[in-house]
Amino acid sequence: MKTNRRLFITGASAIAAAAAFSGAASAQDVIGDILNSPSRGNWDDTFDARAAEGGKVASNLPIFSLHTVGYVEQAIAQYSNIVAQGGWQPVPDTKKLKLGVVDPDVVPLRKRLMVSGDLPQSAGISEAFDTYVDAAVKRFQARHGLPADGVLGKYSYAAMNISAPVRLGQLETNLVRLRSMSGELGQRYVMVNVPAAQIEAVENDRVVLRHTAIVGKVDRQTPILNSKINEIVVNPYWNAPESIVRKDIIPLMRKDPTYLSKNNIRILGPEGEIDPTTIDWNTEDAAKFRLRQDPGAGNAMSSVKINFPSPDGVYMHDTPQQSLFSKLMRFDSSGCVRVQNVRDLVTWILRDTPGWDRQHFEQAIKSGENIPVAVTNPVPVYFTYISAWSTGDGVVHFRDDIYGRDGVDELQISSTTL
């Protein structure tokens, strides 16, 4: 059973941490001013869309960094103080608030955004959803991995109404994870952050590439691992894992006996290729054999596969289903990681491999030939689970605890808002 840490966090530990936070008294005054502020500010006031405090959300600072650890420690002190002063009140979530709306529910929205530092006090307290509020909501959404459209929908409300004590606990949990990965990771490395469904290519302690990813479903989770990328396979064959044969392919063949031929998947036995019509698909006999998909545009890995030693047999790859990258909840794979704009990442990985510049790589893809390429200088790769971190300047990031590893049900937004 998962443990709800709220009662513990709101107790003596939070207050003690708050006392250690420099400027606690002034912060208390600020929060008090916000919560007790009279209605002020009108729609015709001059508002500035640059109103959000705390700097830009985007950053080239890697999640795995000593700087990040320090910033998370600062965020914990900040959130400890917020908790000690009563946290924030829930925002009514029954209306689709957006720019131009005048509604009483905008008042608690303003107060909530002020406490978390997304909206400055100078914006005032009024019922107008003005450009100040629009900029603050977009900043909040960006910090929580949501589409920064300024419109309050169910996921934005769900993220906003997670209590301050729970967010504090999430930061504390993730600080432990970050500290464990703050050592020497390599001059160049790739980091896959599962809850964020995002990939960082890091060089000299700076993110040089950032990619959207598709990671494992809740019932087929992407594992945590440390390894080294040692091979790139251009136009790969796809060997269907036994779990996928049992859970997906056999049921599909029962519905459509031509599924394998339509998708260029061959059944390979000890003595060669097996005719699908000779197999009883009402049983699981097919799971005894190897099912291999030919290279090509319809291949499950599309143009390229990124290989590294893995006890779970996972890897990174391209996909023909590019539309999945635009989904909000990108937890759709069977454990492997699909990479948007994967050719950029592969070009970076192969930078020190002679003869494999971008032009030659693209030509190899067009050839349709299956080509394994050994990486001259294997690049470290880390699959990790970081659902809360900070990039400094008061910018604190939170993500959905998709696999429920942070220990509080409330943090699994995707499961509670469906």
C-alpha positions as CSV (number, residue, x, y, z in Angstrom):
1,M,0.0,0.0,0.0
2,K,1.3,3.5,-0.8
3,T,1.9,5.8,2.0
4,N,0.4,9.3,2.0
5,R,3.1,11.5,3.5
6,R,1.0,14.6,4.0
7,L,0.5,14.3,7.8
8,F,4.2,13.7,8.3
9,I,5.4,16.5,6.1
10,T,3.0,19.1,7.7
11,G,4.4,18.3,11.1
12,A,7.6,19.1,12.8
13,S,9.9,18.2,9.9
14,A,8.4,20.8,7.6
15,I,8.5,23.5,10.3
16,A,12.1,22.7,11.2
17,A,13.1,22.9,7.6
18,A,11.3,26.2,7.2
19,A,13.2,27.6,10.2
20,A,16.4,26.9,8.4
21,F,15.3,28.8,5.3
22,S,16.9,32.2,5.0
23,G,14.4,34.9,4.8
24,A,11.6,32.9,6.3
25,A,10.1,35.9,8.0
26,S,9.9,38.0,4.9
27,A,8.5,35.0,2.9
28,Q,5.8,34.7,5.6
29,D,4.9,38.3,5.1
30,V,4.7,37.8,1.3
31,I,2.4,34.8,1.6
32,G,0.3,36.6,4.2
33,D,0.0,39.6,1.9
34,I,-1.1,37.4,-1.0
35,L,-3.7,35.5,1.0
36,N,-5.1,38.6,2.7
37,S,-4.9,41.0,-0.2
38,P,-8.0,43.0,-1.0
39,S,-9.5,42.9,-4.5
40,R,-7.5,45.3,-6.6
41,G,-6.5,45.6,-10.3
42,N,-8.9,46.0,-13.2
43,W,-9.2,44.7,-16.7
44,D,-8.1,48.0,-18.1
45,D,-4.9,48.2,-16.0
46,T,-1.7,48.0,-18.0
47,F,-0.4,44.5,-17.6
48,D,2.8,43.0,-19.0
49,A,3.0,39.4,-20.3
50,R,6.5,39.2,-18.9
51,A,5.1,39.3,-15.4
52,A,6.0,35.8,-14.3
53,E,8.7,35.8,-11.7
54,G,11.6,33.4,-11.4
55,G,13.2,33.5,-14.8
56,K,12.6,31.3,-17.8
57,V,11.5,27.7,-17.5
58,A,13.7,26.4,-20.3
59,S,17.3,25.7,-19.4
60,N,20.4,24.0,-20.7
61,L,21.3,22.7,-17.2
62,P,21.2,18.9,-17.1
63,I,19.0,17.2,-14.6
64,F,22.0,15.2,-13.5
65,S,24.2,18.0,-12.2
66,L,25.6,19.2,-8.8
67,H,24.0,22.5,-9.7
68,T,20.6,20.8,-9.9
69,V,21.1,19.1,-6.6
70,G,21.8,22.5,-5.0
71,Y,18.8,24.1,-6.7
72,V,16.6,21.3,-5.4
73,E,17.9,21.8,-1.9
74,Q,16.9,25.5,-2.3
75,A,13.5,24.5,-3.6
76,I,12.9,22.2,-0.6
77,A,13.7,25.1,1.8
78,Q,11.3,27.3,-0.2
79,Y,8.5,24.7,-0.2
80,S,9.1,23.9,3.5
81,N,8.4,27.5,4.2
82,I,5.3,27.5,2.1
83,V,4.0,24.5,4.0
84,A,4.8,26.0,7.3
85,Q,2.7,29.1,6.3
86,G,-0.3,27.0,5.4
87,G,0.4,26.0,1.8
88,W,-2.1,27.1,-0.9
89,Q,-5.8,26.6,-1.2
90,P,-7.4,24.4,-3.9
91,V,-8.5,26.2,-7.1
92,P,-12.1,25.5,-8.2
93,D,-11.8,23.2,-11.2
94,T,-15.2,23.3,-12.8
95,K,-14.6,26.0,-15.4
96,K,-12.3,26.3,-18.5
97,L,-10.6,29.6,-17.5
98,K,-8.5,31.4,-20.1
99,L,-7.4,34.8,-21.3
100,G,-10.2,37.4,-21.4
101,V,-12.5,35.6,-18.9
102,V,-13.8,37.6,-15.9
103,D,-14.9,35.2,-13.2
104,P,-14.8,34.9,-9.4
105,D,-12.7,31.7,-9.7
106,V,-9.8,33.8,-11.1
107,V,-9.3,35.2,-7.6
108,P,-8.2,31.9,-6.0
109,L,-6.3,31.1,-9.2
110,R,-4.3,34.3,-8.8
111,K,-3.5,33.5,-5.1
112,R,-2.4,30.0,-5.9
113,L,-0.1,31.2,-8.6
114,M,1.4,33.9,-6.4
115,V,2.2,31.5,-3.6
116,S,4.2,29.2,-6.0
117,G,6.0,32.2,-7.5
118,D,4.4,32.0,-11.0
119,L,2.5,35.3,-10.6
120,P,4.0,38.5,-9.0
121,Q,2.0,40.4,-6.4
122,S,2.1,43.4,-8.6
123,A,-0.5,41.6,-10.8
124,G,-3.1,42.3,-8.1
125,I,-6.1,40.3,-7.0
126,S,-9.1,40.6,-9.3
127,E,-11.6,38.5,-11.2
128,A,-9.9,39.2,-14.6
129,F,-7.9,36.5,-16.4
130,D,-5.5,39.1,-17.9
131,T,-2.1,38.9,-19.5
132,Y,-0.4,38.6,-16.1
133,V,-2.5,35.5,-15.3
134,D,-2.1,34.1,-18.8
135,A,1.7,34.3,-18.6
136,A,1.7,32.8,-15.1
137,V,-0.5,29.9,-16.1
138,K,1.7,29.2,-19.1
139,R,4.8,29.2,-16.8
140,F,3.0,26.9,-14.4
141,Q,2.1,24.5,-17.2
142,A,5.6,24.5,-18.7
143,R,7.0,23.7,-15.2
144,H,4.7,20.7,-15.0
145,G,5.3,19.3,-18.5
146,L,1.9,20.4,-19.8
147,P,1.0,22.2,-23.0
148,A,1.7,25.9,-22.2
149,D,-1.5,27.2,-23.8
150,G,-2.7,29.3,-20.9
151,V,-6.0,27.3,-20.7
152,L,-7.0,25.6,-17.5
153,G,-8.1,22.0,-18.3
154,K,-8.4,18.9,-16.1
155,Y,-4.6,18.1,-16.1
156,S,-3.6,21.7,-15.3
157,Y,-6.2,21.8,-12.5
158,A,-5.0,18.4,-11.2
159,A,-1.4,19.5,-11.1
160,M,-2.3,22.8,-9.5
161,N,-4.4,21.2,-6.8
162,I,-1.8,18.8,-5.5
163,S,-1.1,20.2,-2.0
164,A,2.1,22.0,-1.0
165,P,3.0,19.3,1.6
166,V,2.8,16.5,-1.1
167,R,4.9,18.6,-3.5
168,L,7.5,19.1,-0.8
169,G,7.6,15.3,-0.2
170,Q,8.1,14.8,-3.9
171,L,11.1,17.1,-3.9
172,E,12.6,15.3,-1.0
173,T,12.2,11.9,-2.6
174,N,13.8,13.0,-5.8
175,L,16.7,14.8,-4.1
176,V,17.8,11.3,-2.9
177,R,17.7,10.0,-6.5
178,L,19.6,13.1,-7.8
179,R,22.3,12.9,-5.2
180,S,22.9,9.2,-6.2
181,M,23.6,10.3,-9.8
182,S,25.7,13.5,-9.2
183,G,29.1,11.9,-9.6
184,E,31.2,11.5,-12.7
185,L,28.8,10.5,-15.5
186,G,31.1,11.1,-18.5
187,Q,31.9,14.1,-20.6
188,R,29.2,13.0,-23.0
189,Y,26.1,11.0,-22.0
190,V,22.5,10.4,-22.8
191,M,19.8,10.5,-20.0
192,V,16.3,9.2,-20.4
193,N,13.9,10.6,-17.8
194,V,10.9,8.3,-17.7
195,P,8.3,10.4,-15.9
196,A,9.1,13.4,-18.1
197,A,9.2,11.1,-21.2
198,Q,12.2,13.2,-22.3
199,I,15.8,12.6,-23.3
200,E,18.8,14.8,-22.7
201,A,22.1,14.5,-24.7
202,V,24.7,16.2,-22.4
203,E,28.1,17.4,-23.2
204,N,30.5,19.2,-20.8
205,D,27.6,19.6,-18.2
206,R,25.3,21.3,-20.8
207,V,22.3,19.9,-22.5
208,V,23.1,20.1,-26.3
209,L,20.0,18.1,-27.5
210,R,16.6,17.5,-25.9
211,H,14.2,14.9,-27.3
212,T,10.6,14.0,-26.7
213,A,10.3,10.3,-25.9
214,I,7.7,7.5,-25.7
215,V,8.3,5.3,-22.7
216,G,6.8,2.1,-21.2
217,K,3.2,1.6,-20.3
218,V,2.3,1.2,-16.6
219,D,2.1,-2.6,-17.1
220,R,5.2,-2.7,-19.3
221,Q,7.5,-0.3,-17.5
222,T,10.8,1.1,-18.9
223,P,13.5,-0.1,-16.5
224,I,16.1,1.9,-14.6
225,L,19.6,1.2,-16.0
226,N,23.1,2.5,-16.5
227,S,24.9,1.3,-19.7
228,K,26.8,2.4,-22.7
229,I,25.6,2.9,-26.3
230,N,27.9,0.7,-28.3
231,E,26.0,0.1,-31.5
232,I,23.7,1.9,-34.0
233,V,21.7,-0.3,-36.4
234,V,20.6,1.4,-39.6
235,N,17.4,-0.1,-41.1
236,P,17.1,-2.7,-38.3
237,Y,15.2,-6.0,-38.2
238,W,12.7,-6.1,-35.4
239,N,12.6,-9.3,-33.3
240,A,9.3,-9.4,-31.4
241,P,9.8,-10.1,-27.7
242,E,7.9,-13.1,-26.5
243,S,5.7,-10.9,-24.3
244,I,4.6,-9.0,-27.3
245,V,4.0,-12.2,-29.3
246,R,1.7,-13.5,-26.5
247,K,0.0,-10.2,-25.6
248,D,-0.3,-8.5,-29.0
249,I,0.5,-10.5,-32.1
250,I,-1.3,-13.8,-31.3
251,P,-4.6,-11.9,-30.5
252,L,-4.2,-9.9,-33.7
253,M,-3.7,-13.0,-35.8
254,R,-6.9,-14.5,-34.3
255,K,-8.7,-11.4,-35.7
256,D,-6.8,-11.1,-38.9
257,P,-4.9,-14.1,-40.2
258,T,-3.1,-11.8,-42.8
259,Y,-1.6,-9.5,-40.1
260,L,1.9,-11.0,-40.3
261,S,2.1,-10.8,-44.1
262,K,0.7,-7.3,-44.1
263,N,3.4,-6.1,-41.7
264,N,6.3,-8.1,-43.3
265,I,6.8,-10.2,-40.2
266,R,8.3,-13.7,-40.7
267,I,8.2,-16.7,-38.4
268,L,11.6,-18.3,-38.0
269,G,12.1,-21.8,-36.7
270,P,15.2,-24.0,-36.3
271,E,14.9,-25.1,-39.9
272,G,14.0,-21.8,-41.5
273,E,10.8,-19.8,-42.2
274,I,7.5,-21.2,-41.1
275,D,4.2,-20.6,-42.9
276,P,1.8,-18.8,-40.6
277,T,-1.1,-20.9,-41.8
278,T,0.5,-24.0,-40.3
279,I,0.3,-22.6,-36.8
280,D,-2.8,-23.0,-34.5
281,W,-3.4,-19.4,-33.5
282,N,-5.9,-20.4,-30.9
283,T,-2.9,-21.6,-28.8
284,E,0.3,-19.9,-27.9
285,D,2.5,-22.1,-30.2
286,A,3.8,-19.1,-32.1
287,A,5.6,-17.9,-28.9
288,K,8.0,-20.8,-29.3
289,F,9.4,-19.3,-32.5
290,R,11.2,-16.1,-33.4
291,L,9.0,-13.5,-35.1
292,R,11.1,-11.1,-37.1
293,Q,10.0,-8.0,-39.1
294,D,11.9,-7.0,-42.2
295,P,13.5,-3.5,-42.4
296,G,11.5,-0.8,-44.0
297,A,9.2,2.2,-43.4
298,G,6.6,0.0,-41.6
299,N,9.2,-1.6,-39.3
300,A,8.4,-1.1,-35.6
301,M,11.8,0.7,-35.2
302,S,11.6,2.5,-38.6
303,S,15.0,3.8,-39.6
304,V,17.3,3.2,-36.7
305,K,17.9,1.3,-33.5
306,I,20.2,2.5,-30.6
307,N,21.8,-0.5,-28.9
308,F,23.4,-0.9,-25.5
309,P,23.8,-3.9,-23.0
310,S,20.6,-4.3,-21.0
311,P,19.5,-7.1,-18.7
312,D,15.9,-6.3,-19.7
313,G,16.7,-6.3,-23.5
314,V,15.5,-2.7,-24.0
315,Y,16.8,-0.2,-26.5
316,M,16.0,3.1,-28.1
317,H,14.7,3.5,-31.6
318,D,12.8,5.4,-34.2
319,T,9.1,4.8,-34.9
320,P,6.7,5.0,-37.8
321,Q,4.1,6.4,-35.4
322,Q,5.3,10.0,-35.2
323,S,1.9,11.2,-34.0
324,L,2.4,9.6,-30.6
325,F,5.0,12.3,-29.8
326,S,2.3,15.0,-29.7
327,K,0.3,13.2,-27.0
328,L,0.3,14.6,-23.5
329,M,0.8,11.2,-21.8
330,R,3.5,9.5,-23.7
331,F,3.5,6.1,-21.9
332,D,2.7,3.8,-24.8
333,S,5.7,1.4,-25.4
334,S,6.4,-2.1,-24.2
335,G,9.5,-0.9,-22.2
336,C,11.8,0.4,-25.0
337,V,12.2,4.1,-25.7
338,R,11.0,5.8,-28.9
339,V,12.9,9.0,-29.8
340,Q,11.6,12.0,-31.7
341,N,14.0,13.4,-34.2
342,V,16.2,10.4,-33.5
343,R,18.5,11.1,-36.4
344,D,19.8,14.2,-34.7
345,L,20.6,12.1,-31.6
346,V,22.3,9.3,-33.6
347,T,24.4,11.9,-35.5
348,W,25.6,13.2,-32.2
349,I,26.4,9.7,-30.9
350,L,28.3,8.8,-34.1
351,R,30.3,12.0,-34.1
352,D,33.6,10.2,-33.3
353,T,32.9,7.2,-35.5
354,P,34.8,7.6,-38.8
355,G,32.8,7.6,-42.0
356,W,29.5,8.2,-40.3
357,D,28.6,11.9,-40.7
358,R,25.0,13.0,-41.2
359,Q,25.2,12.7,-45.0
360,H,26.5,9.2,-45.0
361,F,23.9,8.2,-42.3
362,E,21.0,9.5,-44.4
363,Q,22.3,7.7,-47.5
364,A,22.5,4.5,-45.5
365,I,18.9,4.9,-44.5
366,K,17.8,5.4,-48.1
367,S,19.6,2.3,-49.1
368,G,17.2,0.1,-47.1
369,E,20.1,-2.2,-46.2
370,N,20.4,-3.5,-42.6
371,I,23.7,-2.0,-41.4
372,P,25.1,-2.4,-37.8
373,V,27.6,0.3,-36.9
374,A,29.9,0.0,-33.9
375,V,30.2,3.2,-31.9
376,T,33.9,4.2,-31.7
377,N,33.6,5.9,-28.3
378,P,30.6,4.2,-26.5
379,V,28.4,6.9,-25.0
380,P,27.1,6.3,-21.4
381,V,23.3,6.1,-21.2
382,Y,21.2,6.4,-18.0
383,F,17.5,5.5,-17.7
384,T,16.2,7.3,-14.6
385,Y,13.1,8.2,-12.7
386,I,13.1,11.9,-11.7
387,S,9.7,13.4,-11.2
388,A,10.7,16.6,-9.5
389,W,13.8,18.9,-10.0
390,S,14.8,22.5,-10.2
391,T,16.8,24.4,-12.8
392,G,17.4,27.4,-10.5
393,D,16.1,30.9,-10.3
394,G,13.0,29.6,-8.5
395,V,12.0,27.3,-11.4
396,V,10.8,24.0,-9.9
397,H,9.7,21.2,-12.2
398,F,7.1,18.5,-11.4
399,R,5.9,15.5,-13.5
400,D,3.3,12.9,-13.2
401,D,4.4,10.0,-11.0
402,I,3.3,7.6,-13.8
403,Y,4.7,4.4,-12.2
404,G,3.7,5.3,-8.6
405,R,7.3,5.3,-7.3
406,D,7.0,8.5,-5.2
407,G,4.7,6.8,-2.7
408,V,1.6,9.2,-2.9
409,D,-1.4,8.3,-4.9
410,E,-2.2,12.0,-5.4
411,L,0.9,12.4,-7.6
412,Q,-0.4,9.9,-10.3
413,I,-2.3,12.6,-12.2
414,S,-2.9,10.5,-15.3
415,S,-4.7,7.8,-13.4
416,T,-6.8,10.1,-11.2
417,T,-8.1,12.4,-14.0
418,L,-9.2,9.7,-16.5
